[in-house]
């Protein structure tokens, strides 16, 4: 897991990550935890969410 993702992983237990993914317009059931964390991290960094899996 990339350093940035590792830094936020503890802040997003599964329930919180699911809610944040939904808020970003992603389907939390469609991909794995690392991909969702990456999307959340990019959104927090100002890059905005990408399609799941990218």
N, C-alpha and C positions, 0 to 999 in steps of 0.2 A: 504494500500500500504506500503510495506516495506520501512524503512528509506532510503536506498540507491536509491530505485526507486523514492521516493518522491523528493530526492535531484536532480535528473536529469530530472524529468518530465517537469519542467518549461523550460528546455533547448531544449525540443523536441516537438514543436507544431506538429499537425497531419501531415503536409506536410513533415517536416524534419524527423519525425519518419518513415514515409513511405519510404523516400529515403534511410535512414540508414538501414532499414530492407532489402530493395532490395540489398543494397551494401553487406549485410551479407549473401545474398542468400536466404532470407526468403520472403514469399508472404505476404505482409502487409494486404491483404484483407482476409486472411485465418484465422485470429485470432483476439483477442481483444487487446486493447491498453496496458494493464498491461503486457500481455505476451510478446509483442514486446519490451516494456521498459525493461523487465527482460533480454531478449536476448541481447539488446544493452548494458545494464549494465554489463552483464557477459563478453561480448566481450571487453568492455573498461577495465574491471578488469583483463583481460588476460585469462579468462576461455574459451573464444571462444563461438560461438553461439551453442545452442542446437536445437533440432527439436522444431518447434512451438508447444506449449501446454505442454511442459515439464518443 
